[in-house]
Amino acid sequence: MSKHHAAGFITLVNAAKKQIKEITIDEMLQHNEPYVLLDIREDHEWQKGHLPEAMHLGKGIIERDIEQTVADKKQKIVLYCGGGFRSALSAQTLQQMGYQQVLSLAGGYREWCERQLPVVKPE
């Protein structure tokens, strides 16, 4: 982990991870079932680059806008952030909102880039 996070934040993330499902990059790449890929990072992070096929719905607005973006609560959703922490928290929240198949991408955008997988960068 390249960033040092506050202990309270890590405690919250670890509690969330016990209640949600994570998916690895390898599992996601081998997945043949359709899913919605949501980048929940901040706007400035999204603008620097994102995963192909991803839609952007920042963590600050996901609860407000998810039902307009993904109306079907049975739809499989994969969330990702920088390292898999914020996406774990958001996955837990979406489950509480009734979404049944929410996954958090373990390692997030950082691991995706470390593995030199394709990203979409602004022109």
C-alpha positions as CSV (number, residue, x, y, z in Angstrom):
1,M,0.0,0.0,0.0
2,S,1.6,3.2,-1.1
3,K,-0.5,5.6,0.9
4,H,-0.7,5.9,4.6
5,H,-4.3,6.1,5.7
6,A,-5.7,7.0,9.1
7,A,-6.3,4.2,11.5
8,G,-10.1,5.0,11.8
9,F,-10.4,4.9,8.0
10,I,-8.7,1.5,7.8
11,T,-10.9,0.1,10.6
12,L,-14.0,1.2,8.7
13,V,-12.7,-0.3,5.4
14,N,-11.8,-3.6,7.1
15,A,-15.3,-3.8,8.6
16,A,-16.9,-3.1,5.2
17,K,-14.7,-5.7,3.5
18,K,-16.2,-8.4,5.9
19,Q,-19.7,-7.6,4.5
20,I,-19.0,-7.2,0.8
21,K,-17.5,-9.3,-2.0
22,E,-14.3,-8.3,-3.8
23,I,-13.2,-9.3,-7.3
24,T,-9.6,-9.5,-8.4
25,I,-8.4,-8.0,-11.7
26,D,-7.9,-11.5,-13.0
27,E,-11.4,-12.6,-12.1
28,M,-12.8,-9.5,-13.7
29,L,-10.9,-10.0,-16.9
30,Q,-12.1,-13.6,-17.1
31,H,-15.7,-12.7,-16.3
32,N,-18.1,-13.3,-19.2
33,E,-21.3,-12.2,-17.4
34,P,-22.3,-8.6,-18.1
35,Y,-21.7,-6.0,-15.4
36,V,-21.6,-2.3,-15.0
37,L,-18.2,-0.9,-14.2
38,L,-18.3,2.2,-12.1
39,D,-15.3,4.4,-11.3
40,I,-16.1,6.1,-8.0
41,R,-12.9,8.2,-7.7
42,E,-13.0,12.0,-7.6
43,D,-13.5,14.0,-10.8
44,H,-9.8,15.0,-11.0
45,E,-8.7,11.3,-10.7
46,W,-11.2,10.2,-13.5
47,Q,-9.9,13.0,-15.8
48,K,-6.3,11.7,-15.5
49,G,-7.4,8.2,-16.8
50,H,-9.8,5.4,-16.2
51,L,-10.6,1.8,-17.1
52,P,-12.0,1.1,-20.6
53,E,-15.9,0.8,-20.5
54,A,-16.1,2.5,-17.1
55,M,-18.7,5.0,-16.2
56,H,-18.0,7.7,-13.6
57,L,-20.0,8.2,-10.5
58,G,-18.0,9.7,-7.8
59,K,-18.2,8.4,-4.2
60,G,-19.6,11.8,-3.1
61,I,-22.7,11.4,-5.3
62,I,-23.1,7.6,-5.7
63,E,-25.9,7.2,-3.2
64,R,-27.8,10.1,-4.7
65,D,-27.4,9.1,-8.4
66,I,-27.0,5.3,-8.5
67,E,-30.7,4.6,-9.0
68,Q,-30.8,6.8,-12.1
69,T,-27.6,5.2,-13.4
70,V,-28.3,1.6,-12.6
71,A,-32.1,1.1,-12.0
72,D,-32.0,-2.7,-11.8
73,K,-30.9,-3.7,-8.3
74,K,-30.1,-7.2,-9.5
75,Q,-27.6,-5.9,-12.1
76,K,-24.0,-6.9,-11.4
77,I,-21.9,-3.8,-10.5
78,V,-18.1,-3.7,-10.2
79,L,-16.9,-0.6,-8.3
80,Y,-13.3,0.6,-8.3
81,C,-11.3,3.5,-6.8
82,G,-7.6,4.1,-6.4
83,G,-6.8,1.2,-4.2
84,G,-9.9,-0.7,-3.3
85,F,-10.8,1.1,-0.1
86,R,-13.4,3.7,-1.1
87,S,-15.0,1.1,-3.4
88,A,-15.4,-1.3,-0.5
89,L,-17.2,1.4,1.5
90,S,-19.4,2.2,-1.4
91,A,-20.2,-1.4,-2.1
92,Q,-21.4,-1.8,1.4
93,T,-23.6,1.3,1.0
94,L,-25.1,0.0,-2.2
95,Q,-25.9,-3.3,-0.6
96,Q,-27.7,-1.4,2.2
97,M,-29.7,0.3,-0.6
98,G,-30.8,-3.1,-1.9
99,Y,-28.3,-3.8,-4.7
100,Q,-27.7,-7.5,-4.7
101,Q,-24.6,-8.0,-6.8
102,V,-22.0,-5.4,-5.9
103,L,-18.3,-6.1,-6.1
104,S,-15.3,-4.0,-5.2
105,L,-12.2,-4.3,-7.4
106,A,-9.4,-5.4,-5.1
107,G,-6.3,-3.2,-5.8
108,G,-8.3,-0.7,-7.8
109,Y,-6.9,1.6,-10.4
110,R,-3.4,1.6,-8.9
111,E,-3.0,-2.2,-9.4
112,W,-4.6,-2.0,-12.9
113,C,-2.0,0.5,-13.9
114,E,0.9,-1.4,-12.2
115,R,0.0,-4.4,-14.3
116,Q,0.1,-2.1,-17.4
117,L,-3.5,-2.9,-18.5
118,P,-5.2,-0.6,-20.9
119,V,-6.5,2.7,-19.6
120,V,-8.5,5.5,-21.3
121,K,-6.6,8.9,-21.0
122,P,-8.0,12.2,-22.1
123,E,-6.6,13.7,-25.3
